[in-house]
Amino acid sequence: MWKDFLPRYRAQLRFLLLVALYSAGLIGSLWLAWQLRFDFAVPGEYQPAMWMSIAWIVPVKLALLWASRQFAGLLSYFGIRDLFLLFVAVAGGAVVLLVVRSMDTASEWTPTRGVIMVDFILSFVGLAGIRLFFRLYREKVAHPERHGHGRMKRVAIVGAGFVGANLAKELLMRRGLGLNPVVFFDDDSSKWNSRVHDIPVVGGPDLLLEEKFEWQLDELIIALPAPSARRIREVLALAQQARIKCETVPSMEELATGRVKVSQLRAVRIEDLLGRDPVELQTDNIRQLLHDRVVMVTGAGGSIGSELCRQIAAFNPQRLLLVERCEVQLFQIEQELASAGHGGIIVPVVADILDAARMRAVFTRFRPNAIFHAAAHKHVPMMEHQPAEAVKNNTLGTKLIAELAQEFGTGQFLLISTDKAINPTSVMGASKRLAEIFLQALHAQKPGGTRFVAVRFGNVLGSSGSVIPTFNRQIEAGGPVKVTHPEVTRYFMTIPEAVGLVLQSASQAEGGEIFVLDMGKPIKIVDLARQLIELHGLRPDEDVEIEFTGLRPGEKLFEELSHHGENFKATNHSKIMRFVCTPARLDQVCEQFAKLEREMHIVEPDQMKRLIRESVPEYQPFLGGA
């Protein structure tokens, strides 16, 4: 019986408990105020007033506490805002008593002004003490995370500001995490020799390498609000020299959205060391494009496609069509979006973009208003050996979806392209360039219809085809880390950054453009490899060897930004460039595509590359090795 009764009436029982505790505290504080006023010898003539005042003042104060929501919070959770609301309620009670006293000084039910002021102080301290007691009990005695944990790790926090202070408070409260903050480091000398949550701020993190440094540490945690990549590298280097583990708190974006807590630590990642500035988006423009619209994402299970789905879903489209031929990847992104509360708007669609009948059925049923076409083959060396597959999927697949979009009156079609489409040396880049050429020709034929655009950007960190996972596997295997060439460079972006700028590009597209994202400065791949080795706590060329293997077929030493004949135009976003060139005639492009489609499964790979070059004159294919 009690097993069913207690959970069902838990809220009511908590309310009654708070009423009892607050009543006891208020009665005790008012009684003690009377005693203090008369030096614990209340005259007989004041005895009735004392008991009568308790009888009516306590209910008034309970009503004020209820109005300030003091009965709604959990008993053992008590913070600054709760303390402020408690102060307001108690101060309000004192004001009420002073007003009543000024209106009727001879009332037998009203305490003296001295009693009122002493009662105000005692009641506030008493009620705050009750709440603080239960919070301390939860944190120090009753918290379930404290049990079964061994030795606490002694940690230092780099950053004694807001983020670091919150982290220290969280770690002190959640002892089950096994981390005991013992010292703060901070670059701001004005904070040195002070204390935060009774933890000393001893100086900058360079103290780690001084012989006189007396704190025995197991771990270092970076808790800077907006750390630069350079500062993270410096702190990480200090931790590695001191032979202690280094972690960091989540990013400010993650903390601000509430997706994670400050205590959810993670290892320092390569993204932290590359120094990409946060992207500011004009979200109102993006919302106008996506809100209450039917949006289709092809390749929805891939690295870029899945992030497109996450960010688009946040703008509350009417429907979000997740088109993906791999059911495993589709299931994963469907479950993630459903868990995030978007289950009512997503529609998982198992389909191949090359299946014309299936895609026509999808368009007929849902009639998308906007399409983000991310489905593609992206692996450069693999496509070199089978160029027909790159053309079939990346070029002809784009042609099919674009023609359906125009036929069904889709407002906008955006192709996820690549910087490898610029003066391509790979089949993958050339196949994407062919798709760009077709979209521009299609838009030029009917400029008032569907707005066809493409967005080019470089490598994205963490994608399925990124070099980072490959390097990590090689490091974990003990090396060597294989780099193609000591001078090879690439542009890198994070996946959320790239997708955010893709959406921003879509919101300002007029049709026929090719947008290029600002990818920052190119990074030497060998430097990237060295940084990854150091992130694993190892030394490049000593613990893990770096081996140069030579450029693979289709690879460049560096990526370019534009073709000859493409004119640069500014956009209203500093990280997006627009290229406009004279489009080809659609009939000529379609004739070339028809020839490619006829020959693709007949000719040898080298001959297929020569056929592609007829349509993309700037393509410099690798011949003789496929």
Sequence and secondary structure as in RCSB ss.txt:
>XXXX:A:sequence
MWKDFLPRYRAQLRFLLLVALYSAGLIGSLWLAWQLRFDFAVPGEYQPAMWMSIAWIVPVKLALLWASRQFAGLL
SYFGIRDLFLLFVAVAGGAVVLLVVRSMDTASEWTPTRGVIMVDFILSFVGLAGIRLFFRLYREKVAHPERHGHG
RMKRVAIVGAGFVGANLAKELLMRRGLGLNPVVFFDDDSSKWNSRVHDIPVVGGPDLLLEEKFEWQLDELIIALP
APSARRIREVLALAQQARIKCETVPSMEELATGRVKVSQLRAVRIEDLLGRDPVELQTDNIRQLLHDRVVMVTGA
GGSIGSELCRQIAAFNPQRLLLVERCEVQLFQIEQELASAGHGGIIVPVVADILDAARMRAVFTRFRPNAIFHAA
AHKHVPMMEHQPAEAVKNNTLGTKLIAELAQEFGTGQFLLISTDKAINPTSVMGASKRLAEIFLQALHAQKPGGT
RFVAVRFGNVLGSSGSVIPTFNRQIEAGGPVKVTHPEVTRYFMTIPEAVGLVLQSASQAEGGEIFVLDMGKPIKI
VDLARQLIELHGLRPDEDVEIEFTGLRPGEKLFEELSHHGENFKATNHSKIMRFVCTPARLDQVCEQFAKLEREM
HIVEPDQMKRLIRESVPEYQPFLGGA
>XXXX:A:secstr
 HHHHHHHTHHHHHHHHHHHHHHHHHHHHHHHHHHHHTTT   GGGHHHHHHHHHHHHHHHHHHHHHTTTTTS T
T   HHHHHHHHHHHHHHHHHHHHHHHH TT TTS  HHHHHHHHHHHHHHHHHHHHHHHHHIIIII GGGTT  
S EEEEEE  SHHHHHHHHHHHH GGG EEEEEEE S GGGTTEEETTEEEEE GGGGG TT     SEEEE  S
S  HHHHHHHHHHHHHTT EEEE   HHHHHHTSS TT  EE  HHHHHT       HHHHHHHHTTSEEEEETT
TSHHHHHHHHHHHTT  SEEEEEES HHHHHHHHHHHIIIIITTTEEEEE  TT HHHHHHHHHHH  SEEEE  
    HHHHHH HHHHIIIIIIHHHHHHHHHHHTT SEEEEE  GGGSS  SHHHHHHHHHHHHHHHHHHHSTTS 
EEEEEE  EEETSTT HHHHHHHHHHTT  EEES TT EE EEEHHHHHHHHHHHHHT  SS EEEE   S EEH
HHHHHHHHHHTT  BTTTB EEE    TT  SS  S  TT EEEE SSTTEEEEE     HHHHHHHHHHHHHHT
TTS HHHHHHHHHHH TT     S  
